[in-house]
Structures are given as C-alpha cells and as structure tokens.
Amino acid sequence: MIDRRTFGLAAAATLAGGAAMASTKANIPVVIAHRGASGERPEHTEMAYSLAVDQGADFIEPDLVLTRDGHFVCRHENEIGGTTDVEAHPEFAGRRTTKVIDGETLTGWFTEDFTLAELKTLHCRERLPQLRPESAKMDGASRIVTWHELLLLKAYWDRKAGRTIGLYPELKHPRHFAAAGLPMERRFAEALKTAGFDRRDAPVFVQCFEVGPLKALRGLVKTPLVQLVSGEGGPADAPGTRYASMIDAAGLKTIASYADGVGPEKSLVVPTDGASLLAPTALVAEAHAAGLKVHPWTVRRENYFLPTALRSPGEGPDAMKAAGDVQALLAALFKAGVDGVFSDFPGEAVKARNRFIGGNA
C-alpha cells in the first residue's frame, strides 16, 4: 500500500482533473474496471485496481460494505467466505453464521461482524478459481482495501498516469446495513465531501441497486448517481417494484428525477438468445431521451459468459475458461450507443473502445 503522504502530494491535481475528464470525454464511452481487472487478479485488491489503471481504464469500481466499527471496505459482498481466507482463521470460527440478505439465505462470515482491524488480518483470494486459475495463483498476496486507502491509491495513480482516474463505488445492501445499525447514506455522503467529491463534475459515479439510498444521497451531495437495474427482480427496498417497470420510457424519466445514469445488465441493451447476439433494444435511446447516461454491466471474456456463437472452439474441462470473441460483444454495445461499459477485463474494453472511436472518427 502506498504511503499516506502521497495523498497530500497529488490531491490537488486529482480533484482539479474532474472537470477536464467531464469535458474531454463527453462523447467517448468510458471503460469501468469491474472490481479492478478482476478477470486477471483477485477482485477488489490493490493489484487488480492497479492493473486496470495500467490497462487504461477510466474508472475503478469498488463495491463498498461496512465493518462493525463503521469503516467502508472494498468487497463485492458482505459475506467474505468466498473471497478471503477467513475460514482458515480458527479465531473467527465462531463468527460463521446464517443471515438473510435481500431475501437470500446465506451462511458464512459477514463484514458487519468484524472490526476493520480484524478484517485486516485476512488475505484475499480469487472468487472463481476454476475459471481463473492464473488469478488464483495470487491468492494470499493481498489484504482487504478500505475506501480511504483507495482514495490514496487514486491520488497516486493520477500522478503516475498523468490523468484523472475516476471512481465508481457501489453501495451494497444499504437496507441490510441500516437494519444492522449501520446506515450508509449519510456516512458515505460525508466521505464524499471529505474527499472533495461533492461536485457535479466530480470524477465519480455512485451506484446502487436500491432506490431509497440514491434518493437520500441526491439530497445530501451533488455527486453523479446511477441506478443499477437487473434483468430480473426488483430493488430490495421497494417490494412490488420490478426493474422491468423502471426502464420503460416513463420509468426512466422517474429515475432521471434522482439519478444521472442507469446501469443495466448488458442483456437489457444487447439481448442474446443463448446462441447469438440480437438487435439492440430501445433502452439506450429512451434513457438518453430522459437525460440519463447508460453504463451496462458486466462484460467478461471467458466462454462461460458468452453466447455460443462467440465462444472459441474446444471441448473438455478447460473449454469454458478459454477466451472467446469478447470484442464482438463490446463492439455491439458501443454501436448501441452506450456511454460506457463495465468489464472484468478493462484492457479488452479499452481495445474495443479505441477501435470503435477510430471507426467513427
């Protein structure tokens, strides 16, 4: 981890860079590194984030959950049994428990039951070792990163790369954390203000699948906000509401009343029948008409995540982890008019984006 003094050296340049990013990249799709370069390094680690910067990502996406003592840490879920070595720590065996998170029953270890100091004794590991064995070789090399540490890293990256690296935090399970006595919204609003990100031109987007937290943040900060939507289900804090009803023309206008963008599952932009990519939907045009940016998630290059027509040939146990024609999928998304994409492989997305820009120059 970089020295904290680095933040002071580069903070001014970092914060001043937001307006430049907003103006120079207004019409260029951005590449959002989903949990860092998480297809090649264990997710939400310093090495995954740093590789994404080296590959040219515009934004780093940290998922944020809370510790028992109120610190934001970068983990995809509050259950950490699958992404850390907590199971190997006998001192934490008694913390294993079962909880219901947004209607799903999960058994494991949860960040809200640990202090930050306790979490810092754990090491990170690859979440999908069967698909990403090369990444799994780096298990144990990294510890959990906090939001504050990520800000220090951002200042270092800005200085090293000579450009502004944006952050794209997602607040995970706010309703659950509120019920546990750890409400997120005001705490994170203060964190944004402390970092200098309470600005419309901040190099930051704050995203959430729930609706209430975004509405609350809209009343607390000026930072750009994004409503995430899935192909199924609905917001955990709005029983009876389906994501499908939120992304028709009327629903998008409602989202525009409290957010600046929509983050749809990629199949809501470019559908697939399982074999091939289909024609784009009207989502991008209707979102743009409502004044919203569109940043679909999540593009991965392994055969396992691609329609059969884009998979590389092969059979046997290794076939699904082989890289397919992810460039075709990325090209289809960019041609559909999206304003950015989330990818576990930001280098692939940068390559496709640059090719798209060149073809439209």
N, C-alpha and C positions, 0 to 999 in steps of 0.2 A: 504494500500500500504506500502511496506517495506521502511525503511529509506534509503536515497540515499547513506549514508556512507557504507551500506552493499556492494555496488558495489566495493568499494576500497578493502574491506577485501577479496573478493572472485574472483576478476577479473583474477588474475594471474593463479589460478587453472583452471578457466573456459577456458581461452584461450589456456592453455597448454594441455587441455584434448582432443582437436580436433584430434590430430594425433593418440592418443590411441583409440578413437572411430573408426577412419577410418581403423585401422589395426585389432582390435579385433572383429569388427562386419562386416568384409569384406564379409563374406559368409552367414551372418544371416540376414533375412529380417527385416527391421525396421518398427516400428509402429509410424505412424504420426497422432497425435491428431488433427483432423479436427476442427479448431476453438476452440481447447481445448476439454474437454469432453462435447461437445455441445449437446449430447443426454440427458444429466443429469443436466446441468446447462446452464443458458442463454449464448449464444455463445459470444466468444471474451471478456470474463470477467476474472478478476483475479481468481475468484472461479472456472471457467471452466478450465483455464490453470493449476491451482494448483492441481485440482482433477486428471487431466490427468497425471501429474507427479507422483502423489501418486499411480496411477494405472499402472505405469511402462512404459509410452510412451517414445519413444526415441527422438521424435521431437514434438515441438509445432508449429502449423500452424497459423500464424496471417495474415489475409488479410489486406493490407495496402491501405489507401486512404489519401488524403491531406486536410488540413484545409486551409482557406483563407489566413492565415499567414504562410503557408508552413510547418506545422508540420505533420508528419506521425502518423495516429491513426489507431487502430485496429477495423475495421468494415468490414463486408462482402461486403457491397456495400456503395457507397457514398450517396445513398438515405437511410435515417435513420428513416423514419416514422414507419417502422415495427419492429425496434429493440431498440427503445428508447421511452421515454415519451415526445418527443418534441411537440407532438400535444397538450399536457396538459399545455404548456407554452404560455400564451397569448402574451408575449413579442416577441415571434417568429412567430406569426400567419402570419405576412406579408412576411415571408421568404418562405412560401409554393408556389411552382411554378411548371411548367411543363418543362421538358427537354427531349432531345433525347440522350440516352446513347447507343452507339454502335448499332444504328438503332432501338432501342426500346424506345417508348414514355412512360415516367414515370412522375407521379405527386407526389410531396412530398417535403421533406426537404433534402438538399444536403450539404455534409460536406464542400465543397468549398465555401459555402456562410456563413460559420461560422468561427469565430476565435477559437483557442483552448480554451481560457478562457470561451467562450460561450458554447462550447460543454461540458466542464467540469461541467456545471450546470445541465446536463441531467442525467437521470438514465437509465440503460439498462433493456431490457425485453426479454422474450422468443419469438422467431420468429415463432414457431409452437405450440402455446398453446393447440390446440385441440389434437395434437398427444403427446404432452409432458407436461401434466398438472402439474406434480410434479416439473418440472423445472420452470414452470410459477409461482409457489408459491414463487419463489425467485425474481420475478420482483421488481425492485426498490432498490435492495440491492447493486448494483454495478454501478460504473461510467465507462466511456469510458477510455480504457487504451491506452497510447501512445507507440510508438516504443521504445523511451528512457526508459520508465517505464518497458517495457517488458525486456529490457536488464538488468535492476536492478533486476527484478524478476529472470531472468535466473541465475545470479550470486548467488542469494540466494538459488535457487533450487539446483544448482550444489554443493553448500556447504552442504546443508541439506541432500541431497540424496547420496552424496559421489560418484556421477557420472556426466558425461557431458550430459546436456540436450541440444539437438540441436534445432535450429530454422529453420522454413521452410516458410519464408514470400512470399506472392503472391502480386505482384504489380497489382492493379485493375485499369482497364480502363486508361492506360497511354496516349493513343491518346486523350481521352476526357480531361484529366487534362492538357495536353500540349496546347490544344485549349483554355483552360480557363486561360492560362498564368502561369500554374504550372507544368512545365515539371518535370518528376520524376527521370529520369535515373541518371543524374549527382548528383542530391541531394541525391539519395539513395546510389550511389557509395561512396560518401563522408561519409555517415552514416556507411556503412560497414567498411570503412577504420578507422574511429574513434573508432569503436568497436573492431578493431583488426581482422576483418574477411576477409581481402583482402589476402586470402591464399587458395591454392588448398586443403589443409587439414582442412579448417575451418569447424566446426560443423554446417554448414548452407547450405541450398539449396535455391536459389532464383527462383521463378516460375512465369510464365506469360502465358496467352493465346495468347498475341500478339507476333509477331516475332521481329519487329524492336527494342523494348526495350532490349530484350535479346542480340541481336547483338551489340547494343550500350554498354551494360554492359560488354560484353566479351572484348571490347576494353578498359575498364576502371578498371576492377577488375579481380582477379584470382578466386573469389568465385564460387563454383559449381552452374550451372544454369540448369533449367528444362523447357522444352517446354511442356505446357499443351495442350491437344487436346481433343475435344469433339466428340461424336458420330455423331453430325450433325453440319452444318455450317462451318465457317472458321474464321481465325484471322480477327479482326476488322480493323487492319491496312494493310491488304493485300486483297483488293477486288478481287474477282475472284478465290482466292485460297480456296480450301476445305480441311478440316482436313483429310478427307479420302485419299487425294493425298499426304499428308505429312507422312503417316505411312505405305506406301509400302516400299519395300527394298530400292529403290532409294531415297525416301523422308526421310527415317530415316538416311541415310548417309548425307543428307543435314543438318538435324538437328544436327548431330554429329559435323558438322563444326563450330557450335557456342554454343552448349549446351552439358551438360554431362548426361542428362537424359530426359526421356519423361514421362509425367503424363497423361495417357489415362483414359477416362471414363471406368469404370470397365467392362462394356459390350463389350468393344473392346478387352478384354483379355479373359473373360469367358462370352460368349453370353447367352442369355435366350430367349426362345420363349414365355415368359409370364407365362408359367406353370412350366417349369423345367430349370435347368442349362444345357447348351450344352457343347460340347467338346471345349477346348481352341483353340483360333486362333493361327496363326503363329507369332503374334506381338512380344511376348517376345523373341523368338529365333532370329527373324530378328533384333530387337533392340539390343540385346546382340551382335550379329554379327557386328553391326555398332559401338559397344563400348559404348552403352547407358544403363544406369540403367532404370528400369521400376517401377514406383510407381503409381498404379491405384487409382482412387477415385470413389465414396465415399461409404464406407460400413456402413449401418445403420441396426439396428436390428428390427425395427417395421415392422409388417406385411405389412403395406402400401408400403414399399420399397422393398419387397421380392417377388420372383416368387411364385405362388400359392402353389407349392409343398413344399415350405419351410415355409409356414405360419402356425402358431399354430391355432388349431381349435377354432371356436367361431363365433357368429353372433351378430348383433346389432351394436349400435354406437361405442362401445368400441373395436370392433374386430380389427380395423386397427391399433390401437395404442399398441396392445399386442405384446410381443416379440416373434419373430419366430426363426427358426433354422439358425441364422446368422453364427453359427460355420461351417455349411456345405459350405456356400458361401466363408468364409475366407479360409477354407481348400482347396477349389477348386482353389482359387487364388494363395495360396502358392505352391500347387502342379504344377501350371502352370509355376512356376519359377520366380515370381515377386521378386523384390528386396525390396519391402516394400508396405504397404497399408495405405491409408487414412481412418480413421474411426471416426464417431461421438461418438463411444463407444470404446475408446482405451483399456479399460480393457478386452473387448471381444477379440480384436485383439491380445493383449498380450497372452491371454489364448490359442488362436488358434495357434499363432506363436510358443509358447513353446511346444505345443503338436506336431506340425509339426517337430520341431527340434528334439524332443525326438524320434519321429518315424523314423528319418533319421540319428540318431546318429550311 
